[in-house]
Amino acid sequence: MTLLEMSKDYQAAAVPLRNRLRELRQALRETDDPEEIWHLKRRIAELTPMLTQMNELAELTAHYYERGYYRSEKYTL
């Protein structure tokens, strides 16, 4: 598997996360129950870093071998 293929897999894996976050944010806007609000905010806080990392890795693997592409220090040795 090439890095470009991995990039497409990361992009595909990010779609359900993005959709779920959208659903959770919509539910948060529609509820008034404090306990439900707490649970929704907690779940959003757990999923947001996952989506961020998926997006970062998709970008990194898509452009890894391009000249001049700035690679994040986060994913280098």
mmCIF file of the N, C-alpha and C atoms, coordinates in Angstrom:
data_MODEL
# 
_entry.id   MODEL 
# 
loop_
_atom_site.group_PDB 
_atom_site.id 
_atom_site.type_symbol 
_atom_site.label_atom_id 
_atom_site.label_alt_id 
_atom_site.label_comp_id 
_atom_site.label_asym_id 
_atom_site.label_entity_id 
_atom_site.label_seq_id 
_atom_site.pdbx_PDB_ins_code 
_atom_site.Cartn_x 
_atom_site.Cartn_y 
_atom_site.Cartn_z 
_atom_site.occupancy 
_atom_site.B_iso_or_equiv 
_atom_site.pdbx_formal_charge 
_atom_site.auth_seq_id 
_atom_site.auth_comp_id 
_atom_site.auth_asym_id 
_atom_site.auth_atom_id 
_atom_site.pdbx_PDB_model_num 
ATOM 1   N N  . MET A 1 1  ? 0.846   -1.173 0.000  1.00 0.00 ? 1  MET A N  1 
ATOM 2   C CA . MET A 1 1  ? 0.000   0.000  0.000  1.00 0.00 ? 1  MET A CA 1 
ATOM 3   C C  . MET A 1 1  ? 0.896   1.242  0.000  1.00 0.00 ? 1  MET A C  1 
ATOM 4   N N  . THR A 1 2  ? 0.589   2.171  -0.862 1.00 0.00 ? 2  THR A N  1 
ATOM 5   C CA . THR A 1 2  ? 1.370   3.406  -0.948 1.00 0.00 ? 2  THR A CA 1 
ATOM 6   C C  . THR A 1 2  ? 0.799   4.447  0.019  1.00 0.00 ? 2  THR A C  1 
ATOM 7   N N  . LEU A 1 3  ? 1.589   5.485  0.240  1.00 0.00 ? 3  LEU A N  1 
ATOM 8   C CA . LEU A 1 3  ? 1.119   6.560  1.119  1.00 0.00 ? 3  LEU A CA 1 
ATOM 9   C C  . LEU A 1 3  ? -0.098  7.264  0.525  1.00 0.00 ? 3  LEU A C  1 
ATOM 10  N N  . LEU A 1 4  ? -0.138  7.392  -0.793 1.00 0.00 ? 4  LEU A N  1 
ATOM 11  C CA . LEU A 1 4  ? -1.296  8.024  -1.429 1.00 0.00 ? 4  LEU A CA 1 
ATOM 12  C C  . LEU A 1 4  ? -2.564  7.197  -1.200 1.00 0.00 ? 4  LEU A C  1 
ATOM 13  N N  . GLU A 1 5  ? -2.441  5.886  -1.263 1.00 0.00 ? 5  GLU A N  1 
ATOM 14  C CA . GLU A 1 5  ? -3.587  5.019  -0.981 1.00 0.00 ? 5  GLU A CA 1 
ATOM 15  C C  . GLU A 1 5  ? -4.006  5.138  0.490  1.00 0.00 ? 5  GLU A C  1 
ATOM 16  N N  . MET A 1 6  ? -3.005  5.230  1.364  1.00 0.00 ? 6  MET A N  1 
ATOM 17  C CA . MET A 1 6  ? -3.313  5.418  2.776  1.00 0.00 ? 6  MET A CA 1 
ATOM 18  C C  . MET A 1 6  ? -4.045  6.735  3.011  1.00 0.00 ? 6  MET A C  1 
ATOM 19  N N  . SER A 1 7  ? -3.664  7.760  2.263  1.00 0.00 ? 7  SER A N  1 
ATOM 20  C CA . SER A 1 7  ? -4.313  9.053  2.388  1.00 0.00 ? 7  SER A CA 1 
ATOM 21  C C  . SER A 1 7  ? -5.801  8.942  2.082  1.00 0.00 ? 7  SER A C  1 
ATOM 22  N N  . LYS A 1 8  ? -6.136  8.208  1.045  1.00 0.00 ? 8  LYS A N  1 
ATOM 23  C CA . LYS A 1 8  ? -7.544  8.025  0.678  1.00 0.00 ? 8  LYS A CA 1 
ATOM 24  C C  . LYS A 1 8  ? -8.297  7.253  1.758  1.00 0.00 ? 8  LYS A C  1 
ATOM 25  N N  . ASP A 1 9  ? -7.616  6.287  2.374  1.00 0.00 ? 9  ASP A N  1 
ATOM 26  C CA . ASP A 1 9  ? -8.241  5.544  3.471  1.00 0.00 ? 9  ASP A CA 1 
ATOM 27  C C  . ASP A 1 9  ? -8.497  6.447  4.675  1.00 0.00 ? 9  ASP A C  1 
ATOM 28  N N  . TYR A 1 10 ? -7.535  7.317  4.985  1.00 0.00 ? 10 TYR A N  1 
ATOM 29  C CA . TYR A 1 10 ? -7.738  8.265  6.095  1.00 0.00 ? 10 TYR A CA 1 
ATOM 30  C C  . TYR A 1 10 ? -8.897  9.209  5.788  1.00 0.00 ? 10 TYR A C  1 
ATOM 31  N N  . GLN A 1 11 ? -8.974  9.672  4.550  1.00 0.00 ? 11 GLN A N  1 
ATOM 32  C CA . GLN A 1 11 ? -10.076 10.562 4.176  1.00 0.00 ? 11 GLN A CA 1 
ATOM 33  C C  . GLN A 1 11 ? -11.418 9.851  4.307  1.00 0.00 ? 11 GLN A C  1 
ATOM 34  N N  . ALA A 1 12 ? -11.464 8.597  3.873  1.00 0.00 ? 12 ALA A N  1 
ATOM 35  C CA . ALA A 1 12 ? -12.703 7.826  3.960  1.00 0.00 ? 12 ALA A CA 1 
ATOM 36  C C  . ALA A 1 12 ? -13.085 7.558  5.418  1.00 0.00 ? 12 ALA A C  1 
ATOM 37  N N  . ALA A 1 13 ? -12.105 7.305  6.260  1.00 0.00 ? 13 ALA A N  1 
ATOM 38  C CA . ALA A 1 13 ? -12.372 7.039  7.670  1.00 0.00 ? 13 ALA A CA 1 
ATOM 39  C C  . ALA A 1 13 ? -12.835 8.299  8.403  1.00 0.00 ? 13 ALA A C  1 
ATOM 40  N N  . ALA A 1 14 ? -12.473 9.454  7.892  1.00 0.00 ? 14 ALA A N  1 
ATOM 41  C CA . ALA A 1 14 ? -12.869 10.714 8.532  1.00 0.00 ? 14 ALA A CA 1 
ATOM 42  C C  . ALA A 1 14 ? -14.330 11.061 8.274  1.00 0.00 ? 14 ALA A C  1 
ATOM 43  N N  . VAL A 1 15 ? -14.902 10.556 7.207  1.00 0.00 ? 15 VAL A N  1 
ATOM 44  C CA . VAL A 1 15 ? -16.284 10.909 6.854  1.00 0.00 ? 15 VAL A CA 1 
ATOM 45  C C  . VAL A 1 15 ? -17.280 10.507 7.940  1.00 0.00 ? 15 VAL A C  1 
ATOM 46  N N  . PRO A 1 16 ? -17.273 9.262  8.439  1.00 0.00 ? 16 PRO A N  1 
ATOM 47  C CA . PRO A 1 16 ? -18.229 8.930  9.508  1.00 0.00 ? 16 PRO A CA 1 
ATOM 48  C C  . PRO A 1 16 ? -18.007 9.739  10.785 1.00 0.00 ? 16 PRO A C  1 
ATOM 49  N N  . LEU A 1 17 ? -16.757 10.038 11.096 1.00 0.00 ? 17 LEU A N  1 
ATOM 50  C CA . LEU A 1 17 ? -16.478 10.865 12.272 1.00 0.00 ? 17 LEU A CA 1 
ATOM 51  C C  . LEU A 1 17 ? -17.060 12.263 12.102 1.00 0.00 ? 17 LEU A C  1 
ATOM 52  N N  . ARG A 1 18 ? -16.849 12.832 10.925 1.00 0.00 ? 18 ARG A N  1 
ATOM 53  C CA . ARG A 1 18 ? -17.371 14.169 10.635 1.00 0.00 ? 18 ARG A CA 1 
ATOM 54  C C  . ARG A 1 18 ? -18.893 14.181 10.726 1.00 0.00 ? 18 ARG A C  1 
ATOM 55  N N  . ASN A 1 19 ? -19.528 13.146 10.170 1.00 0.00 ? 19 ASN A N  1 
ATOM 56  C CA . ASN A 1 19 ? -20.996 13.057 10.220 1.00 0.00 ? 19 ASN A CA 1 
ATOM 57  C C  . ASN A 1 19 ? -21.502 12.898 11.644 1.00 0.00 ? 19 ASN A C  1 
ATOM 58  N N  . ARG A 1 20 ? -20.819 12.069 12.427 1.00 0.00 ? 20 ARG A N  1 
ATOM 59  C CA . ARG A 1 20 ? -21.242 11.856 13.812 1.00 0.00 ? 20 ARG A CA 1 
ATOM 60  C C  . ARG A 1 20 ? -21.097 13.132 14.635 1.00 0.00 ? 20 ARG A C  1 
ATOM 61  N N  . LEU A 1 21 ? -20.003 13.852 14.423 1.00 0.00 ? 21 LEU A N  1 
ATOM 62  C CA . LEU A 1 21 ? -19.828 15.122 15.130 1.00 0.00 ? 21 LEU A CA 1 
ATOM 63  C C  . LEU A 1 21 ? -20.923 16.112 14.756 1.00 0.00 ? 21 LEU A C  1 
ATOM 64  N N  . ARG A 1 22 ? -21.297 16.127 13.506 1.00 0.00 ? 22 ARG A N  1 
ATOM 65  C CA . ARG A 1 22 ? -22.380 17.006 13.058 1.00 0.00 ? 22 ARG A CA 1 
ATOM 66  C C  . ARG A 1 22 ? -23.685 16.636 13.776 1.00 0.00 ? 22 ARG A C  1 
ATOM 67  N N  . GLU A 1 23 ? -23.963 15.328 13.881 1.00 0.00 ? 23 GLU A N  1 
ATOM 68  C CA . GLU A 1 23 ? -25.173 14.871 14.576 1.00 0.00 ? 23 GLU A CA 1 
ATOM 69  C C  . GLU A 1 23 ? -25.145 15.251 16.059 1.00 0.00 ? 23 GLU A C  1 
ATOM 70  N N  . LEU A 1 24 ? -23.995 15.060 16.687 1.00 0.00 ? 24 LEU A N  1 
ATOM 71  C CA . LEU A 1 24 ? -23.875 15.387 18.109 1.00 0.00 ? 24 LEU A CA 1 
ATOM 72  C C  . LEU A 1 24 ? -24.055 16.881 18.355 1.00 0.00 ? 24 LEU A C  1 
ATOM 73  N N  . ARG A 1 25 ? -23.496 17.704 17.500 1.00 0.00 ? 25 ARG A N  1 
ATOM 74  C CA . ARG A 1 25 ? -23.642 19.159 17.661 1.00 0.00 ? 25 ARG A CA 1 
ATOM 75  C C  . ARG A 1 25 ? -25.090 19.591 17.457 1.00 0.00 ? 25 ARG A C  1 
ATOM 76  N N  . GLN A 1 26 ? -25.766 18.936 16.520 1.00 0.00 ? 26 GLN A N  1 
ATOM 77  C CA . GLN A 1 26 ? -27.187 19.232 16.301 1.00 0.00 ? 26 GLN A CA 1 
ATOM 78  C C  . GLN A 1 26 ? -28.001 18.838 17.529 1.00 0.00 ? 26 GLN A C  1 
ATOM 79  N N  . ALA A 1 27 ? -27.718 17.667 18.084 1.00 0.00 ? 27 ALA A N  1 
ATOM 80  C CA . ALA A 1 27 ? -28.420 17.218 19.285 1.00 0.00 ? 27 ALA A CA 1 
ATOM 81  C C  . ALA A 1 27 ? -28.143 18.156 20.457 1.00 0.00 ? 27 ALA A C  1 
ATOM 82  N N  . LEU A 1 28 ? -26.930 18.660 20.538 1.00 0.00 ? 28 LEU A N  1 
ATOM 83  C CA . LEU A 1 28 ? -26.569 19.598 21.604 1.00 0.00 ? 28 LEU A CA 1 
ATOM 84  C C  . LEU A 1 28 ? -27.383 20.891 21.506 1.00 0.00 ? 28 LEU A C  1 
ATOM 85  N N  . ARG A 1 29 ? -27.594 21.357 20.282 1.00 0.00 ? 29 ARG A N  1 
ATOM 86  C CA . ARG A 1 29 ? -28.398 22.577 20.092 1.00 0.00 ? 29 ARG A CA 1 
ATOM 87  C C  . ARG A 1 29 ? -29.869 22.357 20.456 1.00 0.00 ? 29 ARG A C  1 
ATOM 88  N N  . GLU A 1 30 ? -30.332 21.110 20.327 1.00 0.00 ? 30 GLU A N  1 
ATOM 89  C CA . GLU A 1 30 ? -31.755 20.839 20.509 1.00 0.00 ? 30 GLU A CA 1 
ATOM 90  C C  . GLU A 1 30 ? -32.143 20.426 21.929 1.00 0.00 ? 30 GLU A C  1 
ATOM 91  N N  . THR A 1 31 ? -31.185 20.140 22.790 1.00 0.00 ? 31 THR A N  1 
ATOM 92  C CA . THR A 1 31 ? -31.520 19.650 24.128 1.00 0.00 ? 31 THR A CA 1 
ATOM 93  C C  . THR A 1 31 ? -31.354 20.720 25.201 1.00 0.00 ? 31 THR A C  1 
ATOM 94  N N  . ASP A 1 32 ? -32.140 20.554 26.262 1.00 0.00 ? 32 ASP A N  1 
ATOM 95  C CA . ASP A 1 32 ? -32.048 21.436 27.424 1.00 0.00 ? 32 ASP A CA 1 
ATOM 96  C C  . ASP A 1 32 ? -31.648 20.660 28.675 1.00 0.00 ? 32 ASP A C  1 
ATOM 97  N N  . ASP A 1 33 ? -31.578 19.340 28.569 1.00 0.00 ? 33 ASP A N  1 
ATOM 98  C CA . ASP A 1 33 ? -31.251 18.484 29.709 1.00 0.00 ? 33 ASP A CA 1 
ATOM 99  C C  . ASP A 1 33 ? -29.769 18.610 30.059 1.00 0.00 ? 33 ASP A C  1 
ATOM 100 N N  . PRO A 1 34 ? -29.440 19.084 31.267 1.00 0.00 ? 34 PRO A N  1 
ATOM 101 C CA . PRO A 1 34 ? -28.030 19.292 31.647 1.00 0.00 ? 34 PRO A CA 1 
ATOM 102 C C  . PRO A 1 34 ? -27.178 18.020 31.576 1.00 0.00 ? 34 PRO A C  1 
ATOM 103 N N  . GLU A 1 35 ? -27.759 16.885 31.957 1.00 0.00 ? 35 GLU A N  1 
ATOM 104 C CA . GLU A 1 35 ? -26.997 15.632 31.909 1.00 0.00 ? 35 GLU A CA 1 
ATOM 105 C C  . GLU A 1 35 ? -26.704 15.233 30.459 1.00 0.00 ? 35 GLU A C  1 
ATOM 106 N N  . GLU A 1 36 ? -27.698 15.370 29.612 1.00 0.00 ? 36 GLU A N  1 
ATOM 107 C CA . GLU A 1 36 ? -27.504 15.055 28.192 1.00 0.00 ? 36 GLU A CA 1 
ATOM 108 C C  . GLU A 1 36 ? -26.477 16.006 27.559 1.00 0.00 ? 36 GLU A C  1 
ATOM 109 N N  . ILE A 1 37 ? -26.542 17.270 27.927 1.00 0.00 ? 37 ILE A N  1 
ATOM 110 C CA . ILE A 1 37 ? -25.567 18.251 27.427 1.00 0.00 ? 37 ILE A CA 1 
ATOM 111 C C  . ILE A 1 37 ? -24.159 17.836 27.825 1.00 0.00 ? 37 ILE A C  1 
ATOM 112 N N  . TRP A 1 38 ? -23.994 17.402 29.073 1.00 0.00 ? 38 TRP A N  1 
ATOM 113 C CA . TRP A 1 38 ? -22.682 16.972 29.543 1.00 0.00 ? 38 TRP A CA 1 
ATOM 114 C C  . TRP A 1 38 ? -22.171 15.780 28.738 1.00 0.00 ? 38 TRP A C  1 
ATOM 115 N N  . HIS A 1 39 ? -23.047 14.788 28.509 1.00 0.00 ? 39 HIS A N  1 
ATOM 116 C CA . HIS A 1 39 ? -22.651 13.604 27.752 1.00 0.00 ? 39 HIS A CA 1 
ATOM 117 C C  . HIS A 1 39 ? -22.304 13.955 26.300 1.00 0.00 ? 39 HIS A C  1 
ATOM 118 N N  . LEU A 1 40 ? -23.096 14.819 25.697 1.00 0.00 ? 40 LEU A N  1 
ATOM 119 C CA . LEU A 1 40 ? -22.835 15.210 24.309 1.00 0.00 ? 40 LEU A CA 1 
ATOM 120 C C  . LEU A 1 40 ? -21.515 15.967 24.192 1.00 0.00 ? 40 LEU A C  1 
ATOM 121 N N  . LYS A 1 41 ? -21.269 16.898 25.109 1.00 0.00 ? 41 LYS A N  1 
ATOM 122 C CA . LYS A 1 41 ? -20.012 17.655 25.076 1.00 0.00 ? 41 LYS A CA 1 
ATOM 123 C C  . LYS A 1 41 ? -18.813 16.735 25.291 1.00 0.00 ? 41 LYS A C  1 
ATOM 124 N N  . ARG A 1 42 ? -18.976 15.767 26.170 1.00 0.00 ? 42 ARG A N  1 
ATOM 125 C CA . ARG A 1 42 ? -17.880 14.821 26.418 1.00 0.00 ? 42 ARG A CA 1 
ATOM 126 C C  . ARG A 1 42 ? -17.582 14.002 25.169 1.00 0.00 ? 42 ARG A C  1 
ATOM 127 N N  . ARG A 1 43 ? -18.615 13.518 24.504 1.00 0.00 ? 43 ARG A N  1 
ATOM 128 C CA . ARG A 1 43 ? -18.425 12.711 23.294 1.00 0.00 ? 43 ARG A CA 1 
ATOM 129 C C  . ARG A 1 43 ? -17.820 13.564 22.176 1.00 0.00 ? 43 ARG A C  1 
ATOM 130 N N  . ILE A 1 44 ? -18.266 14.786 22.045 1.00 0.00 ? 44 ILE A N  1 
ATOM 131 C CA . ILE A 1 44 ? -17.690 15.701 21.043 1.00 0.00 ? 44 ILE A CA 1 
ATOM 132 C C  . ILE A 1 44 ? -16.212 15.923 21.340 1.00 0.00 ? 44 ILE A C  1 
ATOM 133 N N  . ALA A 1 45 ? -15.879 16.102 22.611 1.00 0.00 ? 45 ALA A N  1 
ATOM 134 C CA . ALA A 1 45 ? -14.485 16.321 23.006 1.00 0.00 ? 45 ALA A CA 1 
ATOM 135 C C  . ALA A 1 45 ? -13.620 15.092 22.729 1.00 0.00 ? 45 ALA A C  1 
ATOM 136 N N  . GLU A 1 46 ? -14.193 13.904 22.770 1.00 0.00 ? 46 GLU A N  1 
ATOM 137 C CA . GLU A 1 46 ? -13.444 12.684 22.480 1.00 0.00 ? 46 GLU A CA 1 
ATOM 138 C C  . GLU A 1 46 ? -13.237 12.490 20.982 1.00 0.00 ? 46 GLU A C  1 
ATOM 139 N N  . LEU A 1 47 ? -14.238 12.831 20.189 1.00 0.00 ? 47 LEU A N  1 
ATOM 140 C CA . LEU A 1 47 ? -14.163 12.580 18.750 1.00 0.00 ? 47 LEU A CA 1 
ATOM 141 C C  . LEU A 1 47 ? -13.405 13.654 17.973 1.00 0.00 ? 47 LEU A C  1 
ATOM 142 N N  . THR A 1 48 ? -13.410 14.876 18.466 1.00 0.00 ? 48 THR A N  1 
ATOM 143 C CA . THR A 1 48 ? -12.761 15.974 17.750 1.00 0.00 ? 48 THR A CA 1 
ATOM 144 C C  . THR A 1 48 ? -11.275 15.733 17.510 1.00 0.00 ? 48 THR A C  1 
ATOM 145 N N  . PRO A 1 49 ? -10.496 15.305 18.517 1.00 0.00 ? 49 PRO A N  1 
ATOM 146 C CA . PRO A 1 49 ? -9.073  15.043 18.235 1.00 0.00 ? 49 PRO A CA 1 
ATOM 147 C C  . PRO A 1 49 ? -8.861  13.904 17.233 1.00 0.00 ? 49 PRO A C  1 
ATOM 148 N N  . MET A 1 50 ? -9.769  12.924 17.250 1.00 0.00 ? 50 MET A N  1 
ATOM 149 C CA . MET A 1 50 ? -9.659  11.829 16.286 1.00 0.00 ? 50 MET A CA 1 
ATOM 150 C C  . MET A 1 50 ? -9.812  12.346 14.860 1.00 0.00 ? 50 MET A C  1 
ATOM 151 N N  . LEU A 1 51 ? -10.801 13.198 14.651 1.00 0.00 ? 51 LEU A N  1 
ATOM 152 C CA . LEU A 1 51 ? -11.025 13.765 13.328 1.00 0.00 ? 51 LEU A CA 1 
ATOM 153 C C  . LEU A 1 51 ? -9.855  14.645 12.907 1.00 0.00 ? 51 LEU A C  1 
ATOM 154 N N  . THR A 1 52 ? -9.351  15.426 13.830 1.00 0.00 ? 52 THR A N  1 
ATOM 155 C CA . THR A 1 52 ? -8.208  16.288 13.535 1.00 0.00 ? 52 THR A CA 1 
ATOM 156 C C  . THR A 1 52 ? -7.009  15.445 13.099 1.00 0.00 ? 52 THR A C  1 
ATOM 157 N N  . GLN A 1 53 ? -6.751  14.380 13.822 1.00 0.00 ? 53 GLN A N  1 
ATOM 158 C CA . GLN A 1 53 ? -5.613  13.523 13.483 1.00 0.00 ? 53 GLN A CA 1 
ATOM 159 C C  . GLN A 1 53 ? -5.831  12.833 12.143 1.00 0.00 ? 53 GLN A C  1 
ATOM 160 N N  . MET A 1 54 ? -7.032  12.380 11.862 1.00 0.00 ? 54 MET A N  1 
ATOM 161 C CA . MET A 1 54 ? -7.320  11.759 10.563 1.00 0.00 ? 54 MET A CA 1 
ATOM 162 C C  . MET A 1 54 ? -7.042  12.743 9.434  1.00 0.00 ? 54 MET A C  1 
ATOM 163 N N  . ASN A 1 55 ? -7.492  13.988 9.600  1.00 0.00 ? 55 ASN A N  1 
ATOM 164 C CA . ASN A 1 55 ? -7.272  15.001 8.571  1.00 0.00 ? 55 ASN A CA 1 
ATOM 165 C C  . ASN A 1 55 ? -5.787  15.306 8.395  1.00 0.00 ? 55 ASN A C  1 
ATOM 166 N N  . GLU A 1 56 ? -5.067  15.408 9.503  1.00 0.00 ? 56 GLU A N  1 
ATOM 167 C CA . GLU A 1 56 ? -3.626  15.683 9.430  1.00 0.00 ? 56 GLU A CA 1 
ATOM 168 C C  . GLU A 1 56 ? -2.880  14.550 8.738  1.00 0.00 ? 56 GLU A C  1 
ATOM 169 N N  . LEU A 1 57 ? -3.216  13.312 9.077  1.00 0.00 ? 57 LEU A N  1 
ATOM 170 C CA . LEU A 1 57 ? -2.536  12.172 8.466  1.00 0.00 ? 57 LEU A CA 1 
ATOM 171 C C  . LEU A 1 57 ? -2.906  12.014 6.993  1.00 0.00 ? 57 LEU A C  1 
ATOM 172 N N  . ALA A 1 58 ? -4.133  12.325 6.635  1.00 0.00 ? 58 ALA A N  1 
ATOM 173 C CA . ALA A 1 58 ? -4.529  12.277 5.225  1.00 0.00 ? 58 ALA A CA 1 
ATOM 174 C C  . ALA A 1 58 ? -3.715  13.290 4.428  1.00 0.00 ? 58 ALA A C  1 
ATOM 175 N N  . GLU A 1 59 ? -3.572  14.477 4.969  1.00 0.00 ? 59 GLU A N  1 
ATOM 176 C CA . GLU A 1 59 ? -2.787  15.528 4.305  1.00 0.00 ? 59 GLU A CA 1 
ATOM 177 C C  . GLU A 1 59 ? -1.315  15.128 4.204  1.00 0.00 ? 59 GLU A C  1 
ATOM 178 N N  . LEU A 1 60 ? -0.760  14.623 5.284  1.00 0.00 ? 60 LEU A N  1 
ATOM 179 C CA . LEU A 1 60 ? 0.647   14.236 5.309  1.00 0.00 ? 60 LEU A CA 1 
ATOM 180 C C  . LEU A 1 60 ? 0.933   13.118 4.324  1.00 0.00 ? 60 LEU A C  1 
ATOM 181 N N  . THR A 1 61 ? 0.123   12.081 4.327  1.00 0.00 ? 61 THR A N  1 
ATOM 182 C CA . THR A 1 61 ? 0.388   10.953 3.435  1.00 0.00 ? 61 THR A CA 1 
ATOM 183 C C  . THR A 1 61 ? 0.114   11.300 1.972  1.00 0.00 ? 61 THR A C  1 
ATOM 184 N N  . ALA A 1 62 ? -0.775  12.234 1.712  1.00 0.00 ? 62 ALA A N  1 
ATOM 185 C CA . ALA A 1 62 ? -1.051  12.626 0.326  1.00 0.00 ? 62 ALA A CA 1 
ATOM 186 C C  . ALA A 1 62 ? 0.106   13.406 -0.293 1.00 0.00 ? 62 ALA A C  1 
ATOM 187 N N  . HIS A 1 63 ? 0.816   14.173 0.517  1.00 0.00 ? 63 HIS A N  1 
ATOM 188 C CA . HIS A 1 63 ? 1.852   15.065 -0.023 1.00 0.00 ? 63 HIS A CA 1 
ATOM 189 C C  . HIS A 1 63 ? 3.259   14.748 0.469  1.00 0.00 ? 63 HIS A C  1 
ATOM 190 N N  . TYR A 1 64 ? 3.446   13.613 1.083  1.00 0.00 ? 64 TYR A N  1 
ATOM 191 C CA . TYR A 1 64 ? 4.697   13.305 1.761  1.00 0.00 ? 64 TYR A CA 1 
ATOM 192 C C  . TYR A 1 64 ? 5.929   13.432 0.864  1.00 0.00 ? 64 TYR A C  1 
ATOM 193 N N  . TYR A 1 65 ? 5.820   12.989 -0.373 1.00 0.00 ? 65 TYR A N  1 
ATOM 194 C CA . TYR A 1 65 ? 6.995   12.972 -1.243 1.00 0.00 ? 65 TYR A CA 1 
ATOM 195 C C  . TYR A 1 65 ? 7.125   14.201 -2.136 1.00 0.00 ? 65 TYR A C  1 
ATOM 196 N N  . GLU A 1 66 ? 6.261   15.166 -1.986 1.00 0.00 ? 66 GLU A N  1 
ATOM 197 C CA . GLU A 1 66 ? 6.347   16.380 -2.797 1.00 0.00 ? 66 GLU A CA 1 
ATOM 198 C C  . GLU A 1 66 ? 7.464   17.279 -2.289 1.00 0.00 ? 66 GLU A C  1 
ATOM 199 N N  . ARG A 1 67 ? 8.200   17.819 -3.217 1.00 0.00 ? 67 ARG A N  1 
ATOM 200 C CA . ARG A 1 67 ? 9.250   18.764 -2.826 1.00 0.00 ? 67 ARG A CA 1 
ATOM 201 C C  . ARG A 1 67 ? 8.625   20.007 -2.219 1.00 0.00 ? 67 ARG A C  1 
ATOM 202 N N  . GLY A 1 68 ? 9.256   20.505 -1.202 1.00 0.00 ? 68 GLY A N  1 
ATOM 203 C CA . GLY A 1 68 ? 8.800   21.742 -0.584 1.00 0.00 ? 68 GLY A CA 1 
ATOM 204 C C  . GLY A 1 68 ? 7.613   21.597 0.335  1.00 0.00 ? 68 GLY A C  1 
ATOM 205 N N  . TYR A 1 69 ? 7.062   20.386 0.437  1.00 0.00 ? 69 TYR A N  1 
ATOM 206 C CA . TYR A 1 69 ? 5.917   20.203 1.336  1.00 0.00 ? 69 TYR A CA 1 
ATOM 207 C C  . TYR A 1 69 ? 6.411   20.227 2.770  1.00 0.00 ? 69 TYR A C  1 
ATOM 208 N N  . TYR A 1 70 ? 5.815   21.076 3.571  1.00 0.00 ? 70 TYR A N  1 
ATOM 209 C CA . TYR A 1 70 ? 6.196   21.190 4.977  1.00 0.00 ? 70 TYR A CA 1 
ATOM 210 C C  . TYR A 1 70 ? 5.576   20.042 5.761  1.00 0.00 ? 70 TYR A C  1 
ATOM 211 N N  . ARG A 1 71 ? 6.410   19.231 6.351  1.00 0.00 ? 71 ARG A N  1 
ATOM 212 C CA . ARG A 1 71 ? 5.941   18.109 7.154  1.00 0.00 ? 71 ARG A CA 1 
ATOM 213 C C  . ARG A 1 71 ? 5.874   18.548 8.622  1.00 0.00 ? 71 ARG A C  1 
ATOM 214 N N  . SER A 1 72 ? 4.762   18.266 9.229  1.00 0.00 ? 72 SER A N  1 
ATOM 215 C CA . SER A 1 72 ? 4.570   18.642 10.628 1.00 0.00 ? 72 SER A CA 1 
ATOM 216 C C  . SER A 1 72 ? 5.581   17.934 11.516 1.00 0.00 ? 72 SER A C  1 
ATOM 217 N N  . GLU A 1 73 ? 6.102   18.644 12.474 1.00 0.00 ? 73 GLU A N  1 
ATOM 218 C CA . GLU A 1 73 ? 7.034   18.071 13.447 1.00 0.00 ? 73 GLU A CA 1 
ATOM 219 C C  . GLU A 1 73 ? 6.343   16.983 14.273 1.00 0.00 ? 73 GLU A C  1 
ATOM 220 N N  . LYS A 1 74 ? 5.054   17.039 14.334 1.00 0.00 ? 74 LYS A N  1 
ATOM 221 C CA . LYS A 1 74 ? 4.281   16.097 15.131 1.00 0.00 ? 74 LYS A CA 1 
ATOM 222 C C  . LYS A 1 74 ? 4.453   14.649 14.637 1.00 0.00 ? 74 LYS A C  1 
ATOM 223 N N  . TYR A 1 75 ? 4.655   14.490 13.328 1.00 0.00 ? 75 TYR A N  1 
ATOM 224 C CA . TYR A 1 75 ? 4.704   13.158 12.742 1.00 0.00 ? 75 TYR A CA 1 
ATOM 225 C C  . TYR A 1 75 ? 6.083   12.805 12.168 1.00 0.00 ? 75 TYR A C  1 
ATOM 226 N N  . THR A 1 76 ? 7.117   13.448 12.619 1.00 0.00 ? 76 THR A N  1 
ATOM 227 C CA . THR A 1 76 ? 8.458   13.117 12.151 1.00 0.00 ? 76 THR A CA 1 
ATOM 228 C C  . THR A 1 76 ? 9.313   12.673 13.331 1.00 0.00 ? 76 THR A C  1 
ATOM 229 N N  . LEU A 1 77 ? 10.360  11.961 13.013 1.00 0.00 ? 77 LEU A N  1 
ATOM 230 C CA . LEU A 1 77 ? 11.264  11.485 14.070 1.00 0.00 ? 77 LEU A CA 1 
ATOM 231 C C  . LEU A 1 77 ? 12.376  12.466 14.304 1.00 0.00 ? 77 LEU A C  1 
# 
